[in-house]
Amino acid sequence: MKGVFFFLLFIFLNVRNSTSLQFIKPNVIGLEVNGDPMIQKSKVLLRCGDQFEGTEIHWQKNGMTIPDQGNNITIAIYGMLGGNYTCHNPSGELLNHTLVLVKPVDFEKAILTATDKEFITCVARNYSGPFHCFWKWDSKRNGVVVFVKASRNSQLMNCSLDVDNNGLTCEEQQCPSSEEVNRISLTLMVRSQYRLEEHQKTFFIHDIIKPDKVSIVKSKDDEFEWEQPSTWNTPCSYYPLMYEVKVVSHRKDCTHIGNHSEPHYTNLTQYKVNSRKSYTFCVRAQDSLTNQVWSEWSEEKVSKQKSGRKQYISYHYR
């Protein structure tokens, strides 16, 4: 196909002051509708292109021919019934296209599902690397990402969408030791069929810090030593970590909460367990300057078996 132009001019005809038009990206527009869109009709003027003025133009909606002809047509949008509009020359060659989506401003979000009232969750493993944001699609809808943008102080960040369409990774060029003055602003637009939703999230990196799991490097005679995550910033004195240590029954995992699993907090990287029974040793890390999210648990199961007067100890890493 030759000479296809991807800039579509359009004019919005306001209907009862209840709608407005949003340019999302080339060839994609969102019709913002206040109130109930199911009982409203909106009109949008589409233009195939300046270079096609005075020529014979035919139109299609979602691949089906519609009676409208000419370089400019006025379409009516009922409810959520947007669509992909294409213009063609008499031989059927595609000249231009635009995707019209409907964004009901007053409707509850339905394409993504919320976790703890948050539709988007963001995590950073340290202060100098990328951060990752993810979301969960509603199982009853076929959701697709339409547009995403992350910026700080009007500076765009480099972002890449995950292959599974369930998240994205962004990175900015900023010194990890510099103080954060402005928040990161994230905009995510998703659609299901022709329904459009917009989600926004703002945050500082220090709000979303979650260190990786610590590495247990020594375990002998009930004495344990560990190292900070390999992905964590150095030096340790500038980026201190707090560690939570607890000992639970060997039949339990580290998420167990009980009377016999009281946590111990320390900034040291060693700990001695006093127990004659088998147990599970647990340790995790947190940025001590922000007291935000804890890392996942690192654990080691210790089995103690008695044979006569002698005790045998075996260690199982996880």
ABEGO torsion letter per residue (X at the ends): XBGBBABBBBBBBBBGGABBBBBABBGBBBBBBBEBAAABBBBBBBBAEAAABGBBBBBBBGGBBBABBEABBBBBBBEABBEBBBBBBAAGBBABBBBBBBBBAABBBAABBBBGGBABBBBBABAABBBBBBBBBBAABBBBBABBBBBBGGBBBBBBBBAAGABBBBBBBBBAABBBABBBBBBBBBBBEABBBBBBBBBBAAAABBBBBBBBABBBGGBBBBBBBAABBOBAAABBBBBBBBBBBAABBAABBBAAABBBBBABABBBBBBABBBBBBBBBBBAAAGBBBBBBBBBBBBBBBBEABBBBBBBBX
